[in-house]
Amino acid sequence: MKKLAVLVSAAVLAVASTAALAAPQGFNSSTPAVSGGPQGFANQAPNTVAGVKSSAYDDQVVTLQGRLTNYLGKDRYEFTDMQGGTIEVELDDDYNWSNIAKDQPIEIVGEVDKDLLSTSIDVKRATPLPSVQ
């Protein structure tokens, strides 16, 4: 009986130490931005329309710079980024968007709405940028 108790104790100790060594060391296995700091900050959100369409996931918060170039109806607009990529954005009618205008350089912050056949952005904030000549 004593041998069984010793074997069970050794097995529990081995499993516990293995679990401690295998515990996650941060948000993912990427290299930390600062030595000894938290991990996972190397996976930044895309900041271009092409990046949003190719690699963003649903409900991911993104920040893009560009212009509203076309009205698509109701609260939907076409947004064109500085590289020429276009994406549909939704400006919720619960907010006052009078601080921005068509073709004015702006920075938008919003959540990606990715469906099976389309990708759009639900804009939460739009800030005018200094005009670039």
N, C-alpha and C positions, 0 to 999 in steps of 0.2 A: 504494500500500500504506500509506503514511503517513497519507493521508486516512482510510482505513478504520479504522486504529488510533485516530486522534483522535476519529472519530465513535463508535466503540465505547466509548472512555473517557468521552466526554461522556454517552452514554446510561446507562452504569453509574453515573456520578456523579449524574445526574438521578434515577434510580430509587432510589438509596440515600438521597438527601436527602428524597425524597417519602415513603419508608417511615419515616424518622425523624420526620417531621412527623405522620404518620398513626398513630404508635404509641399504644397505649392510655394514657390519663393516669390510670388508677385502676381500680377495680372496675367502675364504670359511669360514665355521663356526668352523674350527678346532682351537685348543688352540694355541695362538701365542707362538713363540719360546722364545721371551723376553716379559716380562710383559709390556703392553702398546705399543709393537711393532706391525708391520704389521702381519696379519694372513695369513695362506695358505702355510707356508713353512714346514708343517708336512707331506705333500704329496710329498715325494722325489721320483725321478725316480728310477726304479729298477736298481740294479747293478750286477745282475747275469743273465745268459741266461734263467734260469727257470723263473725268475721274469719278464723278457722281454716278454717271450712267454705267460705268464699267465695274466699279468696285464698292460703291456705297451699299449699305444694307438698310432695310426698312426701319424707319424711326431714328436713324442716325442724324445727329445734329451736324450741319455743315455751314460753312461761311464762304460766300462767293462774292466776287466783285464784278460788276458789269453794269448793264442798263436794261430797263424795261423797254422793249422795242415794238410790241404789238399787243393790242387788246383782243382777247379771245372770247370774251363774253362772260357775263355775271362777274365773278371775282377772280377770273383766270387771266393771266398775262403771259407773254413770251419774254423770257429773260435771256439775254445774250451776254456771255462773259467776255473778258478781255482777249481771249484766244479765238473768239468767234463761234463757240459752241452755244447751242440754244436748248432751253428746257422750259417746260411749262411750270409756272409758279402760281400759287394761290394766295391772294392777299385777303385774309378774313375780313368780312365787312363789319366785324365788331371793333376794329381798330380804326384810328384816324390816320390815313396815309397821305394827307395833304402836304406833308413835308417833302415828298418826292414827286418827280415829273417824268414824262416820257423822255427817253434818251439822255437823262441825267445820270452821271456816274454815281452808283450807289453800292453799298455793301449790304448784303442780305444775310440773315441768320435764320435758318429754318430746319424743319425735319423732313427727311427724305420719305416720300410716299412711293414705295416700290411695289408695283403689281406685276402680274404675269406678263403683260404686254406693254406696260408704260412705266415711266419714272417721272415723278414731279416733286416739287418742294412746297411744303406748307410754310410760308414765311411768317416768322414770329417777330422779326425786327428788320427794318430797312433804314439805313443811315446814309445821308448824302455824303459823297466824297468830294474833295477839292477837284475842280475841273482840270483835266489834263489837256494841254494844248498841243 
